C-alpha cells in the first residue's frame, strides 16, 4: 500500500525515460564521496578493542589451548590475489582459501595446576584452528605463510611447536590434513611437487563459451557469473589449483610417504582400522552454471596401498536435483566408528524429490570389508535422513529424520545388529521447538579418532540452551535410553548465563566438567564444576532445576575489553501480533537512558518460516549475556541515541508450499506489533522508527517500505529484491517462478519500487558470493527507486562478499547507516498524518 493521502508514483518503464538525467546527476554527486569514512570515536573505540580469545579443550581433558585473534582484516588483506573458480575463492600464491579465520598465537594452560606456557611461533603467524590427536598428546594446525600453507604440530606436554618441512598443503577443501586412526600419522593433501607455472591467460580467446541443455530440469540457485567457471581457461585453472597428491606424514619424525598420484581429491576418509579409504575424485565435464560440489565425481574404496577395491558410485553432474531435494545415488557416506571397516551411506527412494508421495524417502545401507557382497539395507525411513550418531560398544545408534512438510524432527534408537526390531522413537518434535528441546547429545572420542555418543550404560548426556518464556538457561542432563527419562545435572542460575563446555573425565571421572559463564557485567570465562551431594539443609530442587549441588572454581580470568558497553540496558520483551501470535524482541537502551524518554528507534530483523504459531512465538536468547558488539552491528546505534529492537520476531507461518503467499501481510503485522509494543513501553517515538536488515532481512526491509507506512526510512544490506531473476526457489520457497509467477512478482520490491515512499539506503559487497544475492540485485533496485522519483542511496563495497570483513568497510558501513538514519529518522519532521496515536508512556524497569 502507499501512504495515506498520497498517490503512487509513476511506473518504472515511463519514469526511466523521463528522469534518465536525474540518474546521471545522482551518480555524479555520489562519485564525489567515493572514499572511506569513519563513524564516531565512541564506535571506533569499540571496534578497535581486542576480541576475547578462543579456547579449545584437549580430548585428554587436562589442557586448554588459548588463542588470541587480531581484530578486523584490512582492505589490503582482502586485496590479496584471488581467483573465483566454481564457487571457490582461491589465493593463487598459497593455494589456500582467499580468506580464512586465523589466530595469532597459542598458549597451553594446564588444568591441574593452572600454569600457562606460551608456544613459540613466527612473529607473523596466521594459524588455523588446531586438530587434536585422540590422546591429546599432539595438536596439528596450519600456518598461512607468504607463499604457502604450512603444516605444524604441537607437542602438548612440552608446549613446543614445529613446522613439518617439505609439506605444502592444498587447503582449498578443508584444512588439508587429518589424523589417521593410529593418531601418530597425518593424512595430507599436498600441492604436487614440480607442477610448474599456472596456465597462462590466452591473449586471444580460443573460442566462444558454449552451453547446451536438452530437456532437463533443475538449474537450482542463481550464482554470480564470475563465481562459476566461465570458459576453458577457468577450467584449466580449476584443474591446476584443485589437483593435489596424497601423502602420510609421521608427526614424530616428519617423514613423508607418498600415497596416491595427483588428482582432484574432494575427500579421502580413512576407515577406523586405517586399512581402507573412501576416496572422492572430481572429474570433467564441468558446469558453467554450478559450483564445484555439483561436479561429476567418482566415489571409491581404496586399500592402504592406494589401489582401487570397489567403486561405490559414479555420480554425474548434479544439475537435476529438485529444489530442496537430494541427489540420487549414495550420499552421506562415512565409516561406522566402532567397526574396523564398515561403510555406511544413504540413498533416496523418492528420486530425491520432496514433493513425491512415497511410503519411505530414504534408506540406510551398510557394506563391510572386504566389500565382496552387495551392501545390505538396514533401515528405511519414512522421511528424509538427517543424521546418525553411534554408541560405543554395540550396534545401537540414534538416527534423525526430517519431515519438510511439517518442519518436524524425529529421533529413533535403532540397533543395526537386530534390523528386524522396529526402531524406537526417542524424540518427536517441531524443528522450531525451543521450550521442549531435549538438548544435543554429547560425544566422546575413541582411540581411533572417531567420536561416539557419550554413554554410561543406559544413560547418554545432553546439553542445551534451556529456552523458556523468561529466556535461556543452559542445562546439562543425563537421559535414560530405556526409560526415556531425563535427569537434570546442572542448570545455569538466573544471575548469569553458564553453559556446559566439556567433561574433565569419563567413566568414574565424569563428575567434573568445564563451563563457560558470563553475566551482563562479567566477560565469558571458564570454570570447573563438581557434581556432589546436596548441601546440608538445602531445599529440594524445583522443576527443571539441577538435582545435585555443584561448586565452581575459576580457570580463566579474561578481562572486559569494552567496559563502556556495561552501561547498555537489555531486556527481552514479549507481546502478541494482532492475530494472537506470540512474539518477542530484544530491547536495547543506550547508556544513560532515562525511563519514559521516547527515542528514535532502529528495528533489526530477519524473517523466518514456521508451520505453527506456537513455536513461532517462542523466546530465544537471554538478558544475562555479556553484551559485545562487533562488525556492522545495529547495536552501535545505541551510541547515537537510539533504542534498538534487535532479533525482532518476524515469523511467516504456513505450509512450506504456500507460506510465501501471505508473506507480505505477515511481516507488516509483525512489524506493526513490535512498534506498538515499543511505543506502549514509552521507549519509542512512533514518528521516528527505521527498519534495517541484512540478506533476507534486507529483502524484508525493502518490502516493508513498499507495502506499509510504518517506517520513516530503511537500510537494506546485501539482499535479493527481484526474484524473477532468481527463478528457481528462494529461502524455503520450492516453487519456481514458472509455477508461481504471481508470488515471485508480488514479493519482488524492485517491481514495486514506485511504492517505496521512504528513503532507502542500499549497501552491497561488490563480490557477493552468496547465490541469489548477486550485487546486481541492489543496483537494479536503486535504479528502480530513483527512476520513479524516490529517495535512495547505493553503496557498493569493494572487495567485500556477502558479509563485510575489512575494518575500513565496517567503519564506512556504520557511518553510512548512522548518517542515513540521523537524516531521515532521528531528524525526521512530524508526519502530516501519523498512522496511529501513541499511548501514554510507561516506565521501563
C-alpha positions in Angstrom: 0.0 0.0 0.0 1.1 3.6 -0.2 0.9 6.4 2.3 -2.4 7.9 3.4 -3.5 10.6 1.1 -0.6 10.0 -1.3 -0.7 8.7 -4.9 1.7 6.1 -6.1 4.5 7.4 -8.3 4.7 6.8 -12.0 5.7 3.2 -13.0 9.2 2.2 -13.8 9.3 2.0 -17.6 8.0 5.5 -18.2 10.0 7.0 -15.4 13.2 5.5 -16.7 12.7 7.6 -19.9 11.7 10.8 -18.1 14.4 11.0 -15.4 17.5 9.5 -17.1 19.3 12.8 -16.5 18.5 12.6 -12.8 20.1 9.2 -12.6 23.3 10.6 -14.1 23.2 13.6 -11.8 22.8 11.4 -8.7 25.7 9.3 -9.8 27.9 12.3 -10.2 27.0 13.5 -6.7 27.7 10.1 -5.2 31.1 9.9 -7.0 32.3 12.9 -5.1 32.0 10.9 -1.9 33.9 7.8 -3.1 36.2 7.5 -0.1 36.0 5.8 3.2 34.5 7.4 6.3 34.7 6.6 10.0 31.8 6.6 12.4 32.0 8.4 15.8 35.0 8.0 18.1 32.9 6.0 20.5 32.1 3.5 17.9 35.7 3.3 16.6 37.0 2.6 20.1 34.7 -0.4 20.4 35.7 -1.7 17.0 39.4 -1.4 17.9 39.1 -3.3 21.2 40.8 -6.7 21.1 38.4 -9.6 20.8 38.2 -12.2 23.5 40.5 -15.2 23.0 39.3 -18.6 21.7 39.6 -21.7 23.9 39.9 -25.4 23.0 39.7 -28.3 25.5 42.0 -31.3 25.0 40.5 -34.7 24.4 42.6 -35.8 27.4 40.7 -33.2 29.4 43.9 -31.9 31.0 44.8 -28.9 28.9 43.3 -25.8 27.4 44.7 -24.2 24.2 44.1 -20.4 24.3 44.5 -18.4 21.1 44.3 -14.6 20.7 42.8 -13.1 17.5 43.6 -9.9 15.7 40.7 -7.5 15.1 39.4 -7.0 11.7 41.3 -7.6 8.5 42.2 -4.6 6.4 41.3 -3.9 2.8 44.9 -4.8 2.0 44.1 -8.3 3.3 41.0 -8.6 1.1 43.0 -7.3 -1.8 45.4 -10.2 -1.8 45.4 -12.1 -5.1 42.4 -14.3 -5.7 40.7 -16.3 -8.3 37.0 -17.2 -8.5 36.7 -20.8 -9.5 33.4 -22.7 -9.4 32.3 -21.3 -6.1 35.8 -21.2 -4.5 37.8 -18.1 -3.7 41.4 -19.2 -4.3 44.6 -17.5 -3.2 46.8 -18.5 -6.1 50.0 -17.7 -4.0 49.3 -20.0 -1.1 46.9 -22.5 -2.9 44.6 -22.0 0.0 41.3 -20.1 0.5 41.5 -16.4 -0.2 40.1 -15.6 3.3 40.0 -17.9 6.3 39.8 -17.4 10.1 43.1 -17.3 11.8 44.7 -16.8 15.2 48.0 -15.1 16.1 49.3 -17.2 18.9 48.9 -20.3 21.2 49.1 -20.8 25.0 49.0 -24.1 26.7 47.1 -23.9 30.1 47.3 -27.0 32.3 44.2 -27.6 34.3 45.9 -29.5 37.1 48.0 -26.5 38.4 46.8 -23.6 36.3 50.3 -23.0 34.7 50.5 -21.4 31.3 53.2 -21.8 28.6 53.2 -19.7 25.5 54.1 -21.6 22.3 56.9 -20.1 20.3 55.6 -19.2 16.8 56.7 -16.9 13.9 56.0 -13.3 14.6 53.6 -13.1 11.6 51.9 -16.4 12.4 48.4 -16.9 11.0 47.4 -20.2 12.4 44.3 -22.3 11.7 42.2 -23.9 14.4 44.0 -26.9 16.0 43.1 -30.5 15.4 43.8 -32.8 18.4 45.1 -36.3 18.3 42.7 -38.6 20.2 45.0 -38.9 23.2 45.6 -35.2 23.4 49.4 -35.5 23.1 49.5 -33.7 19.8 47.7 -30.9 18.1 48.2 -30.2 14.4 47.5 -26.8 12.8 48.2 -24.8 9.7 50.2 -21.6 9.3 49.5 -19.4 6.3 52.9 -18.1 5.3 53.6 -15.7 2.5 53.7 -18.3 -0.3 52.4 -21.5 1.2 50.1 -23.2 3.7 52.4 -24.8 6.2 51.7 -27.9 8.4 52.7 -27.5 12.1 52.5 -29.9 15.0 52.3 -29.1 18.7 53.9 -31.4 21.3 51.4 -30.5 24.1 53.5 -31.8 27.0 56.4 -29.6 26.0 54.3 -26.7 24.7 56.6 -26.8 21.7 55.5 -26.5 18.1 57.5 -27.2 14.9 56.8 -27.0 11.2 56.9 -30.2 9.1 59.5 -29.4 6.4 58.7 -30.3 2.8 54.9 -30.1 3.3 53.0 -27.5 1.3 49.3 -28.1 1.8 46.5 -27.8 -0.7 43.9 -26.2 1.6 41.1 -25.4 -0.8 38.8 -28.1 0.6 39.1 -28.2 4.4 42.3 -27.9 6.4 44.3 -30.1 4.0 45.2 -32.7 6.7 43.5 -35.2 9.0 44.7 -37.7 11.7 45.0 -41.3 10.7 43.5 -43.8 13.2 46.9 -44.6 14.7 46.9 -41.0 15.9 50.6 -40.8 15.0 50.3 -40.1 11.3 48.6 -37.3 9.4 46.9 -37.8 6.0 47.7 -34.7 4.0 46.7 -33.2 0.6 49.8 -31.6 -0.9 50.4 -29.2 -3.7 52.0 -31.5 -6.3 55.8 -31.1 -6.4 57.2 -29.6 -9.6 53.8 -28.9 -11.0 55.1 -25.9 -13.0 53.5 -22.5 -13.6 49.7 -22.0 -13.8 48.1 -22.0 -17.2 48.7 -18.5 -18.8 45.7 -16.4 -19.7 45.3 -16.7 -23.5 46.0 -13.5 -25.4 43.2 -14.3 -27.8 40.1 -16.4 -26.7 40.4 -19.8 -28.2 36.7 -19.8 -29.0 33.2 -19.0 -27.7 31.8 -20.2 -24.4 29.1 -22.7 -25.4 26.5 -24.3 -23.2 23.7 -26.6 -24.2 20.8 -28.4 -22.5 18.2 -30.7 -23.7 15.0 -31.5 -21.8 16.5 -31.5 -18.3 15.1 -29.7 -15.2 16.9 -28.3 -12.2 19.1 -25.2 -12.6 19.0 -24.5 -8.9 20.5 -21.5 -7.2 21.5 -18.4 -9.2 25.2 -17.7 -8.9 27.2 -14.6 -9.9 28.6 -15.3 -13.3 32.1 -14.5 -12.1 31.9 -17.1 -9.4 31.4 -20.1 -11.7 33.7 -21.4 -14.4 33.3 -19.1 -17.4 35.5 -20.6 -20.1 38.1 -23.2 -21.0 40.9 -21.2 -19.3 38.9 -21.2 -16.0 38.6 -25.0 -16.3 42.4 -25.3 -16.7 42.9 -23.1 -13.6 40.5 -25.2 -11.6 42.4 -28.3 -12.5 45.7 -26.7 -11.6 44.8 -25.4 -8.2 42.5 -28.2 -7.1 44.9 -31.0 -8.0 46.7 -32.5 -5.0 48.8 -35.5 -4.2 48.0 -37.6 -1.1 50.7 -38.4 1.5 51.2 -39.7 5.0 53.3 -37.7 7.5 54.8 -39.2 10.6 54.4 -36.4 13.2 57.4 -37.6 15.3 59.9 -37.8 12.5 58.4 -35.7 9.8 58.9 -38.5 7.3 56.6 -38.2 4.2 55.3 -41.2 2.4 53.5 -40.6 -0.9 50.2 -42.4 -1.1 48.5 -41.6 -4.4 49.1 -39.9 -7.7 47.9 -36.3 -8.1 44.2 -35.9 -8.8 41.2 -33.7 -7.9 40.5 -35.2 -4.5 37.4 -33.9 -2.8 37.7 -36.2 0.1 39.9 -39.0 1.4 38.5 -40.7 4.6 40.3 -43.5 6.4 38.4 -46.4 7.9 38.7 -46.9 11.7 41.3 -49.6 11.3 43.3 -47.5 8.8 43.3 -50.2 6.2 40.8 -48.7 3.7 39.8 -45.2 2.4 36.7 -43.6 0.9 38.1 -41.6 -2.0 36.1 -39.0 -3.8 37.5 -37.6 -7.0 36.1 -34.7 -9.1 36.3 -35.0 -12.9 35.1 -33.4 -16.1 32.8 -32.4 -17.8 32.5 -29.3 -15.6 29.5 -27.0 -15.4 29.5 -23.3 -16.1 26.3 -22.9 -14.1 27.0 -24.7 -10.9 29.7 -24.7 -8.2 32.3 -27.4 -7.8 30.3 -29.6 -5.3 27.9 -30.4 -8.0 30.5 -31.5 -10.5 30.7 -35.2 -11.5 32.8 -37.4 -9.3 33.9 -41.0 -8.6 33.4 -42.4 -5.1 35.7 -45.3 -4.5 37.1 -47.6 -1.8 40.9 -47.9 -1.8 43.2 -50.1 0.2 46.2 -48.9 2.2 48.4 -49.2 -0.9 46.3 -46.8 -2.8 44.7 -49.5 -5.0 41.0 -49.5 -6.0 39.0 -52.1 -4.2 35.4 -51.1 -5.1 33.5 -48.3 -6.8 30.7 -47.0 -4.5 29.2 -44.6 -7.0 29.8 -42.7 -10.3 27.9 -39.5 -9.7 27.0 -37.4 -12.7 26.8 -33.6 -12.7 24.2 -32.8 -10.0 22.2 -30.4 -12.2 18.8 -32.1 -11.9 18.3 -32.1 -8.1 14.8 -30.9 -7.3 14.5 -27.7 -5.3 15.3 -28.5 -1.6 15.8 -32.1 -2.7 18.7 -34.6 -2.7 20.8 -36.3 -5.5 20.1 -39.8 -6.4 22.7 -42.5 -5.6 24.8 -42.9 -2.5 25.2 -39.9 -0.3 26.1 -39.0 3.3 28.7 -41.8 3.2 31.2 -42.5 6.0 32.5 -45.2 8.3 30.9 -46.8 11.3 33.2 -45.7 14.1 33.1 -49.0 16.1 33.7 -51.4 13.3 37.1 -51.9 11.6 35.9 -51.0 8.1 32.1 -50.8 7.6 30.8 -48.3 5.1 27.5 -46.6 5.9 25.6 -44.5 3.4 22.1 -43.3 2.4 20.1 -43.5 -0.8 16.9 -41.7 -1.7 13.8 -43.7 -2.5 11.8 -40.8 -3.9 14.2 -39.7 -6.6 15.4 -37.0 -4.2 12.2 -35.1 -4.8 10.4 -33.9 -1.6 7.2 -33.4 -3.5 6.9 -37.1 -4.5 4.5 -39.1 -2.3 6.1 -42.3 -1.2 5.9 -44.5 1.9 9.7 -44.1 2.5 12.0 -41.4 1.4 15.4 -42.8 2.3 17.1 -46.0 3.2 20.4 -46.6 5.1 22.8 -49.2 3.9 26.0 -50.8 5.3 28.8 -52.5 3.5 31.6 -54.3 5.4 35.1 -55.1 4.2 36.2 -56.9 2.1 33.2 -55.5 0.1 32.7 -58.8 -1.7 28.9 -59.0 -1.3 26.4 -56.2 -2.0 25.7 -53.5 0.5 22.9 -54.5 3.0 19.9 -52.3 3.6 19.4 -51.9 7.4 16.6 -49.4 7.7 14.1 -47.5 5.7 13.0 -44.0 6.8 9.6 -42.5 6.3 11.1 -39.1 6.0 14.4 -37.6 4.9 17.6 -38.8 6.7 19.3 -36.0 8.6 22.0 -37.6 10.8 23.3 -40.7 12.7 25.1 -40.9 16.0 26.7 -44.2 17.1 27.2 -45.6 20.5 30.5 -47.1 21.6 30.1 -50.9 22.1 27.1 -52.2 20.2 25.1 -51.6 17.0 22.9 -49.1 18.8 22.6 -45.7 17.0 20.4 -42.7 17.2 19.0 -41.7 13.8 17.4 -38.5 12.8 14.8 -37.9 10.1 13.2 -34.7 8.9 9.7 -34.1 7.6 9.8 -31.0 5.5 6.1 -30.8 5.1 5.7 -30.3 8.9 9.2 -28.9 9.6 9.4 -31.8 12.0 12.3 -33.8 13.5 12.1 -37.4 14.8 14.9 -39.3 16.5 15.0 -43.1 16.7 17.1 -45.6 18.7 17.9 -48.4 16.3 20.3 -51.4 16.7 21.8 -52.3 13.3 22.7 -55.7 14.8 19.0 -56.6 15.0 17.4 -54.9 12.0 14.2 -56.9 12.3 13.4 -55.0 15.5 11.4 -51.8 14.9 13.3 -48.6 15.7 12.1 -46.8 18.9 11.1 -43.2 18.8 13.2 -41.2 21.3 12.2 -37.6 20.4 9.4 -36.3 18.2 9.1 -32.5 17.9 9.0 -29.5 15.6 12.4 -28.3 14.4 11.4 -24.9 15.8 10.5 -26.2 19.2 12.7 -24.4 21.8 11.0 -24.9 25.1 10.9 -28.7 24.9 14.2 -29.0 23.1 15.9 -32.0 24.8 19.4 -30.7 24.0 22.2 -32.0 21.9 23.9 -35.4 22.6 27.4 -35.2 23.9 30.2 -37.2 22.3 33.5 -38.7 23.4 36.5 -39.6 21.2 37.6 -43.2 20.6 41.2 -44.1 20.3 40.9 -44.2 16.6 39.9 -40.6 16.4 36.3 -41.2 15.6 33.6 -39.9 18.1 30.6 -41.8 19.6 27.8 -40.9 21.9 29.0 -40.3 25.4 27.2 -43.3 27.0 27.2 -44.7 30.5 25.2 -47.9 30.4 21.6 -46.9 29.7 22.4 -43.2 30.0 23.6 -40.7 27.5 24.3 -37.0 28.1 22.6 -33.9 26.7 23.4 -30.2 26.8 21.1 -27.5 25.5 20.2 -23.8 25.7 17.2 -24.3 28.1 14.9 -21.8 26.3 11.8 -20.6 28.2 9.4 -17.7 28.1 11.8 -16.0 30.6 14.9 -16.5 28.4 17.6 -19.2 28.0 19.1 -21.0 31.0 21.5 -23.7 29.6 21.5 -27.1 31.1 23.3 -30.5 31.3 21.1 -33.6 31.5 21.6 -37.3 31.5 19.0 -39.3 29.6 17.9 -42.9 30.1 17.5 -44.6 26.7 15.4 -47.4 28.2 13.0 -45.4 30.3 13.1 -42.3 28.1 13.6 -40.1 31.1 15.9 -37.2 31.7 17.6 -36.1 34.9 19.0 -32.7 35.3 22.6 -32.5 36.5 23.2 -28.8 36.0 21.3 -25.7 35.1 22.6 -22.1 34.8 21.4 -19.9 37.6 19.3 -16.8 37.0 22.2 -14.4 37.7 24.3 -15.3 34.8 24.5 -17.4 31.6 26.5 -20.6 32.0 26.8 -23.4 29.5 28.5 -26.8 29.5 31.9 -26.8 27.8 33.2 -30.3 28.3 33.7 -33.2 30.8 37.1 -33.3 32.6 37.0 -37.1 32.7 34.9 -40.1 31.6 33.6 -43.1 33.5 34.2 -42.7 37.2 35.8 -39.3 36.5 32.6 -37.9 34.9 31.8 -35.8 37.9 33.8 -32.7 37.0 33.1 -30.5 34.0 34.1 -27.3 32.4 31.6 -24.4 31.9 31.6 -21.1 30.2 30.0 -18.4 32.3 29.1 -14.8 31.7 26.8 -12.1 33.0 25.8 -8.6 32.0 28.8 -7.3 33.9 31.3 -10.2 33.6 33.0 -11.3 30.4 32.9 -15.0 29.5 35.3 -17.2 31.5 35.7 -20.9 32.1 35.1 -22.6 35.4 35.3 -26.2 36.8 32.2 -27.5 38.4 32.0 -30.7 40.5 28.8 -32.7 40.9 28.3 -33.6 44.5 25.8 -34.5 47.1 23.1 -32.0 48.2 24.4 -29.5 50.7 23.2 -29.8 54.3 19.9 -28.0 54.7 19.5 -27.3 51.0 15.9 -27.0 49.8 14.6 -29.6 47.4 15.2 -28.6 43.7 12.3 -27.1 41.8 11.0 -28.4 38.5 13.7 -28.3 35.9 16.4 -27.4 38.4 19.6 -29.4 38.9 19.3 -32.5 41.1 22.7 -32.1 42.7 24.5 -29.1 44.1 27.7 -28.1 42.4 30.7 -25.9 43.2 32.6 -23.7 40.8 36.4 -22.9 40.5 37.7 -20.3 38.0 40.0 -21.5 35.3 40.5 -18.3 33.1 40.3 -14.7 34.0 39.7 -12.8 30.8 39.1 -9.1 31.3 36.4 -6.9 29.8 37.8 -5.3 26.6 34.9 -2.8 26.3 33.7 -1.6 29.7 31.7 1.2 28.1 29.2 -1.4 26.9 28.2 -2.3 30.5 26.0 0.9 30.7 23.7 -0.6 28.0 20.4 -2.0 29.2 19.0 -5.2 27.6 15.5 -6.7 28.1 13.6 -9.5 26.4 10.1 -8.1 25.6 7.1 -10.3 24.8 3.9 -9.3 23.1 1.3 -10.5 20.6 0.5 -10.0 16.9 -3.0 -8.8 16.1 -4.0 -12.4 15.3 -2.8 -13.6 18.7 0.6 -15.0 17.6 3.1 -14.5 20.5 6.2 -12.5 19.6 9.3 -11.1 21.2 12.3 -8.8 20.7 15.4 -7.8 22.5 15.2 -4.2 23.6 18.5 -2.4 24.0 18.6 1.1 25.5 21.5 3.5 25.3 23.9 4.3 28.2 22.3 7.0 30.5 18.7 6.3 29.3 16.1 8.0 31.4 12.9 6.0 31.9 9.9 7.3 29.9 12.1 9.1 27.3 10.9 8.4 23.8 13.8 7.7 21.4 14.3 7.3 17.7 14.3 3.6 17.1 16.1 1.0 14.9 14.2 -2.2 14.2 16.5 -5.0 13.0 15.1 -8.4 12.0 15.4 -11.5 9.8 12.1 -13.3 8.9 11.8 -17.0 9.5 9.3 -19.5 8.3 7.2 -21.6 10.7 4.4 -24.2 10.4 2.6 -23.2 13.6 2.1 -20.1 15.7 3.1 -21.9 18.9 6.7 -22.4 18.0 6.9 -19.1 16.0 6.4 -17.2 19.2 8.9 -19.0 21.4 11.6 -16.8 23.1 15.3 -17.4 22.5 18.2 -15.5 24.0 18.9 -14.2 27.5 19.1 -11.0 29.3 22.0 -12.4 31.3 24.5 -12.5 28.4 27.6 -10.3 28.3 26.9 -7.7 25.6 29.5 -7.5 22.9 29.2 -5.5 19.7 31.2 -6.4 16.5 31.1 -5.9 12.8 28.5 -3.6 11.3 26.0 -4.4 14.1 22.8 -2.3 14.6 23.7 -2.1 18.3 26.2 0.6 17.5 23.1 2.9 17.1 22.9 2.8 20.9 25.9 5.2 20.9 24.0 7.6 18.7 21.0 7.9 21.0 18.7 5.3 19.5 16.7 2.5 21.1 17.3 -0.8 19.2 14.8 -3.5 18.8 17.0 -6.4 17.9 16.2 -10.0 16.9 12.6 -8.9 16.3 10.4 -11.9 15.8 9.2 -11.8 12.2 7.5 -15.2 11.7 5.9 -16.2 8.5 3.5 -19.0 9.3 2.2 -21.5 6.8 2.7 -24.7 4.8 6.1 -24.8 3.1 4.4 -24.9 -0.3 2.3 -21.8 0.3 3.9 -19.9 3.2 5.1 -17.1 0.9 1.6 -16.4 -0.3 0.9 -14.4 2.8 4.5 -13.2 3.4 3.7 -9.5 2.9 0.7 -9.4 5.2 2.5 -11.3 7.9 5.7 -9.2 8.0 3.7 -6.0 8.1 1.6 -7.4 11.0 4.9 -8.5 12.7 6.5 -5.1 12.4 3.4 -3.2 13.5 3.1 -5.3 16.6 6.7 -4.6 17.5 6.4 -0.9 17.1 3.1 -0.8 19.0 4.8 -2.6 21.9 7.8 -0.3 22.0 5.6 2.7 21.9 3.4 1.3 24.6 6.5 0.9 26.8 7.4 4.6 26.3 10.8 4.0 24.7 9.9 4.6 21.1 8.8 7.7 19.3 6.4 6.3 16.7 7.2 9.1 14.4 10.9 8.2 14.3 11.3 4.5 13.6 13.6 3.0 10.9 13.9 -0.6 9.7 17.0 -2.5 8.6 18.2 -5.9 7.8 20.9 -8.0 6.0 20.3 -10.6 3.3 16.8 -11.9 3.7 16.4 -9.1 6.3 17.3 -6.6 3.5 14.6 -8.2 1.3 12.2 -7.7 4.3 13.2 -4.1 4.7 12.5 -3.2 1.1 9.2 -5.0 1.1 8.1 -3.2 4.4 8.8 0.2 2.8 7.0 -0.8 -0.4 3.9 -2.2 1.4 3.5 -0.2 4.6 4.0 3.2 6.0 5.3 2.1 9.4 8.8 3.5 9.0 10.5 6.7 8.1 13.4 5.1 6.3 15.1 1.8 5.7 18.5 0.2 5.3 18.8 -2.9 3.2 22.1 -4.8 3.1 23.1 -7.5 0.6 19.6 -8.6 -0.2 17.7 -10.0 -3.2 15.0 -7.7 -4.5 13.9 -9.2 -7.8 13.0 -12.8 -7.6 12.2 -13.1 -11.3 16.0 -13.1 -11.9 16.5 -16.0 -9.5 13.6 -18.1 -10.7 14.4 -21.5 -9.1 13.4 -21.0 -5.5 14.4 -18.8 -2.6 14.6 -19.4 1.2 12.0 -22.2 1.8 10.1 -21.4 -1.4 10.4 -24.5 -3.5 8.1 -23.5 -6.3 9.8 -22.0 -9.4 8.8 -18.7 -11.0 7.2 -20.7 -13.8 5.0 -22.5 -11.3 4.1 -19.4 -9.1 4.8 -16.3 -11.2 2.3 -14.1 -9.2 4.2 -14.9 -5.9 7.6 -14.0 -7.4 6.3 -10.8 -8.8 4.4 -9.8 -5.7 7.4 -10.4 -3.5 9.9 -8.5 -5.6 10.3 -5.0 -4.2 12.1 -3.9 -7.4 8.9 -4.4 -9.3 7.0 -2.2 -6.7 9.7 0.4 -6.4 7.2 3.2 -7.2 5.6 2.4 -3.9 8.8 2.9 -1.8 7.9 6.3 -0.5 10.5 6.4 2.3 14.3 6.9 1.9 16.1 3.6 1.3 19.9 3.1 1.8 21.2 0.0 -0.1 24.6 -1.5 0.8 26.1 -4.5 -1.0 29.5 -6.2 -1.3 30.8 -5.9 -4.9 32.0 -9.5 -4.8 29.0 -11.1 -3.1 29.4 -14.9 -3.5 26.1 -15.8 -1.9 23.8 -17.4 -4.5 20.8 -15.2 -5.2 22.1 -12.0 -3.6 24.3 -11.0 -6.5 25.3 -7.3 -6.5 23.1 -6.7 -9.5 20.1 -7.0 -7.1 20.9 -3.8 -5.2 21.9 -2.0 -8.4 18.6 -2.7 -10.1 16.5 -1.7 -7.0 18.4 1.5 -6.7 17.8 2.4 -10.3 14.1 1.5 -10.0 13.6 3.7 -6.9 15.5 6.7 -8.3 13.9 6.2 -11.7 10.4 6.5 -10.2 11.3 9.7 -8.2 12.2 8.0 -4.9 15.0 8.8 -2.4 17.8 6.2 -2.3 21.5 5.8 -1.9 23.6 2.9 -3.2 26.9 1.9 -1.6 28.9 -0.8 -3.2 31.8 -2.1 -1.0 34.9 -3.0 -2.9 36.4 -6.5 -2.3 33.6 -7.5 0.1 31.4 -10.6 -0.2 28.1 -11.3 1.4 29.3 -10.3 4.9 31.6 -7.4 5.4 35.0 -8.1 6.8 37.5 -5.3 6.3 37.8 -2.7 9.1 37.5 0.1 6.6 34.3 -1.4 5.1 32.7 -1.9 8.5 33.6 1.6 9.6 32.2 3.0 6.4 29.0 0.9 6.6 28.3 2.2 10.1 29.0 5.7 9.0 26.6 5.3 6.1 23.9 3.7 8.3 24.0 6.3 11.1 24.1 9.2 8.7 21.1 7.9 6.8 19.0 7.4 9.9 20.1 10.6 11.5 19.0 12.5 8.4 15.7 10.6 7.7 14.7 9.1 11.1 16.2 11.0 14.1 15.7 14.4 12.4 12.5 13.5 10.5 9.8 16.1 10.7 6.4 15.2 12.0 4.2 13.2 9.6 1.3 15.0 8.1 -0.9 12.2 9.4 0.5 9.7 11.9 -0.7 6.1 11.4 -1.9 5.9 15.0 -1.9 7.9 18.2 0.8 6.9 20.7 -0.2 5.5 24.0 0.9 7.2 27.2 4.5 6.2 28.1 5.1 3.7 30.9 8.3 3.4 32.8 10.8 0.7 31.8 12.1 -1.2 34.8 
